[in-house]
Amino acid sequence: MTEPAARLELLTRAGCHLCVTAAETLGRIAAEAGVGTRAVDVDADPELQAEYGDRVPVVLLDGREHSYFTVDVPRLRRDLGIS
């Protein structure tokens, strides 16, 4: 069986305590919804760093910005159809 496609991305960086919390929350919600996640280090890509670097963590759903600094759990659950 293959892994589900990563519908959720977490833009993060090393040493970000908010990113750790967001990753845990996102992992839990993704498991409930049966969707894949992936973490992306904004510092590894100059374009991502320029656009999102001052707002990490940033949650992307299907490639579009969903929330930043914290995971908007009620909205994310609703948008994933698990509310």
ZADO-1210 file (C-alpha; in nm, 4 decimals, padded with zeros to 6 digits):
<atoms>
<atom x="00.0000" y="00.0000" z="00.0000" code="MET" pos="1"/>
<atom x="00.1329" y="00.3459" z="-00.0866" code="THR" pos="2"/>
<atom x="00.1429" y="00.6503" z="00.1369" code="GLU" pos="3"/>
<atom x="-00.1369" y="00.9031" z="00.0830" code="PRO" pos="4"/>
<atom x="-00.0440" y="01.2121" z="-00.1160" code="ALA" pos="5"/>
<atom x="00.0745" y="01.5013" z="00.0979" code="ALA" pos="6"/>
<atom x="-00.2241" y="01.7365" z="00.0999" code="ARG" pos="7"/>
<atom x="-00.0815" y="01.9140" z="00.4032" code="LEU" pos="8"/>
<atom x="00.2557" y="02.0835" z="00.4154" code="GLU" pos="9"/>
<atom x="00.4114" y="02.2486" z="00.7173" code="LEU" pos="10"/>
<atom x="00.6606" y="02.5224" z="00.6416" code="LEU" pos="11"/>
<atom x="00.9024" y="02.5227" z="00.9294" code="THR" pos="12"/>
<atom x="01.2604" y="02.5912" z="01.0368" code="ARG" pos="13"/>
<atom x="01.5057" y="02.4477" z="01.2851" code="ALA" pos="14"/>
<atom x="01.4766" y="02.5791" z="01.6394" code="GLY" pos="15"/>
<atom x="01.1144" y="02.6923" z="01.6024" code="CYS" pos="16"/>
<atom x="00.9185" y="02.5858" z="01.9123" code="HIS" pos="17"/>
<atom x="00.5859" y="02.6800" z="01.7504" code="LEU" pos="18"/>
<atom x="00.6767" y="02.4523" z="01.4589" code="CYS" pos="19"/>
<atom x="00.7147" y="02.1529" z="01.6906" code="VAL" pos="20"/>
<atom x="00.3676" y="02.2082" z="01.8348" code="THR" pos="21"/>
<atom x="00.2185" y="02.2662" z="01.4891" code="ALA" pos="22"/>
<atom x="00.3785" y="01.9452" z="01.3566" code="ALA" pos="23"/>
<atom x="00.2268" y="01.7400" z="01.6391" code="GLU" pos="24"/>
<atom x="-00.1172" y="01.8928" z="01.5844" code="THR" pos="25"/>
<atom x="-00.0976" y="01.8559" z="01.2081" code="LEU" pos="26"/>
<atom x="00.0119" y="01.4931" z="01.2364" code="GLY" pos="27"/>
<atom x="-00.2833" y="01.4082" z="01.4576" code="ARG" pos="28"/>
<atom x="-00.5371" y="01.5759" z="01.2266" code="ILE" pos="29"/>
<atom x="-00.3806" y="01.4272" z="00.9128" code="ALA" pos="30"/>
<atom x="-00.4041" y="01.0782" z="01.0626" code="ALA" pos="31"/>
<atom x="-00.7734" y="01.1320" z="01.1394" code="GLU" pos="32"/>
<atom x="-00.8374" y="01.2534" z="00.7855" code="ALA" pos="33"/>
<atom x="-00.6211" y="00.9875" z="00.6226" code="GLY" pos="34"/>
<atom x="-00.4104" y="01.2408" z="00.4345" code="VAL" pos="35"/>
<atom x="-00.0372" y="01.2757" z="00.3965" code="GLY" pos="36"/>
<atom x="00.1814" y="01.5503" z="00.5378" code="THR" pos="37"/>
<atom x="00.5293" y="01.6747" z="00.4749" code="ARG" pos="38"/>
<atom x="00.7520" y="01.9281" z="00.6430" code="ALA" pos="39"/>
<atom x="00.9439" y="02.1828" z="00.4379" code="VAL" pos="40"/>
<atom x="01.2340" y="02.3821" z="00.5815" code="ASP" pos="41"/>
<atom x="01.1894" y="02.7406" z="00.4580" code="VAL" pos="42"/>
<atom x="01.5579" y="02.8107" z="00.5144" code="ASP" pos="43"/>
<atom x="01.6483" y="02.5539" z="00.2461" code="ALA" pos="44"/>
<atom x="01.4714" y="02.7546" z="-00.0257" code="ASP" pos="45"/>
<atom x="01.5389" y="03.1296" z="-00.0670" code="PRO" pos="46"/>
<atom x="01.1974" y="03.1912" z="-00.2266" code="GLU" pos="47"/>
<atom x="01.0101" y="03.0202" z="00.0573" code="LEU" pos="48"/>
<atom x="01.2269" y="03.1983" z="00.3121" code="GLN" pos="49"/>
<atom x="01.1485" y="03.5356" z="00.1543" code="ALA" pos="50"/>
<atom x="00.7751" y="03.4708" z="00.1398" code="GLU" pos="51"/>
<atom x="00.7097" y="03.2776" z="00.4606" code="TYR" pos="52"/>
<atom x="01.0213" y="03.3074" z="00.6769" code="GLY" pos="53"/>
<atom x="00.8787" y="03.5618" z="00.9190" code="ASP" pos="54"/>
<atom x="00.5536" y="03.3680" z="00.9715" code="ARG" pos="55"/>
<atom x="00.6560" y="03.0071" z="01.0398" code="VAL" pos="56"/>
<atom x="00.5009" y="02.7704" z="01.1040" code="PRO" pos="57"/>
<atom x="00.2751" y="02.7965" z="00.7995" code="VAL" pos="58"/>
<atom x="00.0209" y="02.5285" z="00.7092" code="VAL" pos="59"/>
<atom x="-00.0495" y="02.4749" z="00.3397" code="LEU" pos="60"/>
<atom x="-00.3528" y="02.2738" z="00.2330" code="LEU" pos="61"/>
<atom x="-00.3358" y="02.1556" z="-00.1276" code="ASP" pos="62"/>
<atom x="-00.0609" y="02.4104" z="-00.1899" code="GLY" pos="63"/>
<atom x="-00.2521" y="02.7102" z="-00.0547" code="ARG" pos="64"/>
<atom x="-00.1832" y="02.8933" z="00.2684" code="GLU" pos="65"/>
<atom x="-00.4274" y="02.7810" z="00.5344" code="HIS" pos="66"/>
<atom x="-00.2907" y="02.9244" z="00.8602" code="SER" pos="67"/>
<atom x="00.0274" y="03.0489" z="01.0219" code="TYR" pos="68"/>
<atom x="00.1850" y="03.0663" z="01.3693" code="PHE" pos="69"/>
<atom x="-00.0701" y="02.8087" z="01.4896" code="THR" pos="70"/>
<atom x="-00.2842" y="02.5422" z="01.3266" code="VAL" pos="71"/>
<atom x="-00.6428" y="02.6640" z="01.2913" code="ASP" pos="72"/>
<atom x="-00.7805" y="02.3287" z="01.4047" code="VAL" pos="73"/>
<atom x="-01.1568" y="02.3890" z="01.3629" code="PRO" pos="74"/>
<atom x="-01.1114" y="02.5353" z="01.0156" code="ARG" pos="75"/>
<atom x="-00.8668" y="02.2642" z="00.9081" code="LEU" pos="76"/>
<atom x="-01.0950" y="01.9869" z="01.0316" code="ARG" pos="77"/>
<atom x="-01.3838" y="02.1443" z="00.8413" code="ARG" pos="78"/>
<atom x="-01.1796" y="02.1887" z="00.5235" code="ASP" pos="79"/>
<atom x="-01.0671" y="01.8252" z="00.5411" code="LEU" pos="80"/>
<atom x="-01.4255" y="01.7084" z="00.5957" code="GLY" pos="81"/>
<atom x="-01.3732" y="01.5689" z="00.9466" code="ILE" pos="82"/>
<atom x="-01.5509" y="01.8283" z="01.1587" code="SER" pos="83"/>
</atoms>
